[in-house]
């Protein structure tokens, strides 16, 4: 009976050691998978950050190009408007000078 108990305990210890070893192997595999997943997530986060930076740079370049076109457009309009105002002013000045010169050239009539 003592031998049976010893054999039973020995088998129990061997089974417990085997179960422990199998569980430790599973824990190691799960930890390895977790580390791989973390590395993959870090890589994905880095890729996403790079894509985000590239998209931001493209949007900024497009925005600057759009602003440059708008500035050029408004500068051209401003130059045309300024030129028209200058021509208008010169024309009015010529009309006023001509009228003033006509008044100077006409003799003063007394009634």
C-alpha positions in Angstrom: 0.0 0.0 0.0 2.9 2.3 0.8 4.4 1.5 -2.5 1.1 2.2 -4.2 0.9 5.6 -2.4 4.5 6.4 -3.4 3.8 5.4 -7.0 0.6 7.5 -7.0 2.4 10.5 -5.6 5.2 10.0 -8.0 2.8 9.9 -10.9 0.9 12.9 -9.5 4.2 14.9 -9.3 5.2 13.8 -12.8 1.7 14.8 -14.2 1.8 18.1 -12.3 5.3 18.8 -13.6 4.1 17.9 -17.1 1.0 20.1 -16.8 3.2 22.9 -15.4 5.7 22.6 -18.3 2.8 22.6 -20.9 1.3 25.6 -19.3 4.7 27.4 -19.2 5.1 26.6 -22.9 1.7 28.0 -23.7 2.5 31.2 -21.6 5.8 31.6 -23.6 3.9 31.2 -26.9 1.3 33.8 -25.8 4.0 36.2 -24.6 5.8 35.8 -27.9 2.6 36.4 -29.8 1.9 39.5 -27.7 5.4 40.9 -28.4 4.9 40.2 -32.1 1.5 42.0 -32.0 3.0 44.9 -30.1 5.8 45.2 -32.7 3.3 45.0 -35.5 1.1 47.7 -33.9 4.2 50.0 -33.5 5.0 49.4 -37.1 1.4 50.2 -38.1 1.4 53.3 -36.0 4.7 54.5 -37.6 3.3 53.8 -41.0 0.1 55.7 -40.2 2.2 58.6 -38.8 4.2 58.7 -42.0 1.1 58.7 -44.1 -0.5 61.4 -42.0 2.6 63.6 -42.3 2.8 63.0 -46.1 -0.9 63.9 -46.5 -0.5 67.0 -44.3 2.5 68.1 -46.4 0.5 67.5 -49.6 -2.5 69.5 -48.2 -0.2 72.3 -47.1 1.5 72.5 -50.5 -1.9 72.5 -52.2 -3.2 75.2 -49.9 -0.1 77.3 -50.5 -0.5 76.9 -54.2 -4.1 77.9 -54.0 -3.2 80.9 -51.9 -0.5 81.9 -54.4 -3.0 81.7 -57.3 -5.5 83.8 -55.3 -2.8 86.4 -54.4 -1.7 86.6 -58.0 -5.3 87.0 -59.1 -6.1 89.7 -56.6 -2.8 91.5 -57.4 -3.6 91.4 -61.1 -7.1 92.8 -60.4 -5.6 95.5 -58.1 -3.1 96.5 -60.8 -5.9 96.7 -63.4 -8.1 98.7 -61.1 -5.3 101.0 -60.2 -4.5 101.5 -63.9 -8.2 102.3 -64.6 -8.3 104.7 -61.7 -5.1 106.4 -63.0 -6.5 106.7 -66.5 -9.8 108.0 -65.1 -8.0 110.6 -63.0 -5.8 111.7 -65.9 -8.8 112.0 -68.1 -10.7 114.1 -65.5 -7.6 116.2 -65.0 -7.3 116.8 -68.7 -11.0 117.8 -68.9 -10.6 120.2 -66.0 -7.4 121.7 -67.4 -9.1 122.1 -70.8 -12.1 123.8 -69.2 -9.9 126.0 -67.1 -7.8 127.0 -70.2 -11.0 127.7 -72.1 -12.1 130.0 -69.4 -8.8 131.8 -69.4 -8.8 132.1 -73.2 -12.3 133.5 -73.4 -12.5 137.3 -72.9 -14.3 138.5 -69.9 -17.6 139.9 -71.0 -19.1 142.6 -69.0 -22.8 143.3 -69.2 
